[in-house]
Amino acid sequence: MNLPRNVFWFEVLLYSSLTLDALSVALADRTPTEARTEQMITGDTLIAGVMILVLMYFVWLAAQRRKNWPRWALVAALVLSVISLVQVIGDLGLELDSGIEVVSCIVTTAGLYFSFTGDAQGWFNA
């Protein structure tokens, strides 16, 4: 069966968003401070990389294997990302990496919208 158009856009937009997330991680400030050591920064970077890979797997499961639960996990990840982003912008203001994250959240929202509308309905199994 051919991939529905809305599922195609879901997949393209979510992979684009994850690419932006990887760019944001690469551009994040890694200057050690008293509160954040080099080891903490390295750990945070590795965790972010692993999370991006896990979310890529979720996109693949949803779009190609027609699984429904990864879409909901992606929705939950988006909600947590927005909450975290609001806190970061509140503390540090809008910086380059957080600006990229804002765009990433918008792209993710659009992709998830496509996954729940149009010809995507009925594509995902329970």
Kinemage of the C-alpha trace (Angstrom):
@kinemage 1
@onewidth
@group {chain A} dominant
@subgroup {mainchain}
@vectorlist {calphas} color= white
{ca met a 1} P 0.000 0.000 0.000
{ca asn a 2} L 1.253 3.474 -0.855
{ca leu a 3} L 2.059 5.930 1.894
{ca pro a 4} L -0.781 8.466 2.281
{ca arg a 5} L 0.144 12.069 1.530
{ca asn a 6} L -0.435 13.270 5.102
{ca val a 7} L 1.691 10.444 6.506
{ca phe a 8} L 4.441 11.403 4.049
{ca trp a 9} L 4.334 15.003 5.306
{ca phe a 10} L 4.285 13.795 8.912
{ca glu a 11} L 7.448 11.808 8.265
{ca val a 12} L 9.230 14.588 6.354
{ca leu a 13} L 8.388 17.271 8.910
{ca leu a 14} L 9.306 15.147 11.934
{ca tyr a 15} L 12.665 14.141 10.419
{ca ser a 16} L 13.278 17.816 9.578
{ca ser a 17} L 12.452 18.769 13.142
{ca leu a 18} L 14.861 16.166 14.512
{ca thr a 19} L 17.551 17.498 12.185
{ca leu a 20} L 16.943 20.951 13.638
{ca asp a 21} L 17.186 19.439 17.126
{ca ala a 22} L 20.573 17.944 16.246
{ca leu a 23} L 21.701 21.340 14.938
{ca ser a 24} L 20.508 22.963 18.148
{ca val a 25} L 22.481 20.482 20.248
{ca ala a 26} L 25.565 21.123 18.108
{ca leu a 27} L 25.255 24.901 18.559
{ca ala a 28} L 24.470 24.836 22.290
{ca asp a 29} L 26.813 26.648 24.665
{ca arg a 30} L 29.270 24.128 26.090
{ca thr a 31} L 31.250 26.507 28.271
{ca pro a 32} L 31.960 24.830 31.635
{ca thr a 33} L 30.956 26.760 34.753
{ca glu a 34} L 30.999 26.034 38.456
{ca ala a 35} L 27.450 24.714 38.192
{ca arg a 36} L 28.046 22.687 34.987
{ca thr a 37} L 31.241 20.692 34.619
{ca glu a 38} L 32.605 19.307 31.350
{ca gln a 39} L 31.376 15.850 32.317
{ca met a 40} L 27.839 17.142 32.865
{ca ile a 41} L 27.874 18.917 29.510
{ca thr a 42} L 29.176 15.791 27.757
{ca gly a 43} L 26.507 13.681 29.457
{ca asp a 44} L 23.748 16.091 28.462
{ca thr a 45} L 24.978 16.092 24.855
{ca leu a 46} L 25.067 12.278 24.721
{ca ile a 47} L 21.586 12.003 26.226
{ca ala a 48} L 20.262 14.500 23.658
{ca gly a 49} L 21.838 12.469 20.843
{ca val a 50} L 20.320 9.225 22.099
{ca met a 51} L 16.906 10.891 22.466
{ca ile a 52} L 17.065 12.149 18.868
{ca leu a 53} L 17.827 8.601 17.670
{ca val a 54} L 14.963 7.149 19.734
{ca leu a 55} L 12.541 9.749 18.371
{ca met a 56} L 13.717 8.986 14.813
{ca tyr a 57} L 12.883 5.341 15.480
{ca phe a 58} L 9.433 6.381 16.727
{ca val a 59} L 8.798 8.367 13.522
{ca trp a 60} L 9.820 5.344 11.461
{ca leu a 61} L 7.584 3.021 13.519
{ca ala a 62} L 4.620 5.326 13.077
{ca ala a 63} L 5.034 6.142 9.390
{ca gln a 64} L 6.430 2.901 7.972
{ca arg a 65} L 5.182 0.256 10.403
{ca arg a 66} L 1.821 1.969 10.966
{ca lys a 67} L 2.084 1.943 14.766
{ca asn a 68} L -0.175 4.314 16.673
{ca trp a 69} L 1.574 4.467 20.074
{ca pro a 70} L 4.755 6.183 18.743
{ca arg a 71} L 2.619 9.118 17.542
{ca trp a 72} L 1.348 9.601 21.074
{ca ala a 73} L 4.886 9.301 22.436
{ca leu a 74} L 5.916 12.020 19.966
{ca val a 75} L 3.032 14.213 21.156
{ca ala a 76} L 4.188 13.726 24.760
{ca ala a 77} L 7.785 14.542 23.755
{ca leu a 78} L 6.553 17.733 22.056
{ca val a 79} L 4.654 18.809 25.183
{ca leu a 80} L 7.721 18.210 27.356
{ca ser a 81} L 9.932 20.050 24.841
{ca val a 82} L 7.653 23.085 24.851
{ca ile a 83} L 7.587 23.171 28.657
{ca ser a 84} L 11.379 22.888 28.804
{ca leu a 85} L 11.809 25.501 26.083
{ca val a 86} L 9.590 27.998 27.909
{ca gln a 87} L 11.695 27.529 31.049
{ca val a 88} L 14.992 27.933 29.154
{ca ile a 89} L 13.808 31.069 27.347
{ca gly a 90} L 12.497 32.441 30.660
{ca asp a 91} L 15.889 31.886 32.327
{ca leu a 92} L 18.341 32.698 29.535
{ca gly a 93} L 16.327 34.571 26.956
{ca leu a 94} L 16.124 33.692 23.291
{ca glu a 95} L 19.519 32.455 22.078
{ca leu a 96} L 20.483 30.805 18.787
{ca asp a 97} L 19.982 27.235 19.999
{ca ser a 98} L 16.658 28.022 21.691
{ca gly a 99} L 15.517 29.906 18.576
{ca ile a 100} L 16.204 26.791 16.520
{ca glu a 101} L 14.238 24.783 19.092
{ca val a 102} L 11.250 27.127 18.678
{ca val a 103} L 11.272 26.461 14.924
{ca ser a 104} L 11.676 22.733 15.610
{ca cys a 105} L 8.610 22.728 17.878
{ca ile a 106} L 6.564 24.514 15.210
{ca val a 107} L 7.663 22.004 12.548
{ca thr a 108} L 6.888 19.100 14.901
{ca thr a 109} L 3.432 20.499 15.606
{ca ala a 110} L 2.730 20.754 11.873
{ca gly a 111} L 3.959 17.195 11.302
{ca leu a 112} L 1.851 15.795 14.105
{ca tyr a 113} L -1.158 17.705 12.772
{ca phe a 114} L -0.725 15.899 9.448
{ca ser a 115} L -0.549 12.545 11.239
{ca phe a 116} L -4.014 13.039 12.746
{ca thr a 117} L -5.828 14.549 9.747
{ca gly a 118} L -6.823 13.847 6.168
{ca asp a 119} L -5.792 10.593 4.564
{ca ala a 120} L -3.630 9.690 7.584
{ca gln a 121} L -6.751 8.709 9.517
{ca gly a 122} L -7.017 4.960 9.529
{ca trp a 123} L -3.361 4.454 8.541
{ca phe a 124} L -2.084 3.813 12.039
{ca asn a 125} L -2.818 0.521 13.804
{ca ala a 126} L -3.494 0.400 17.516
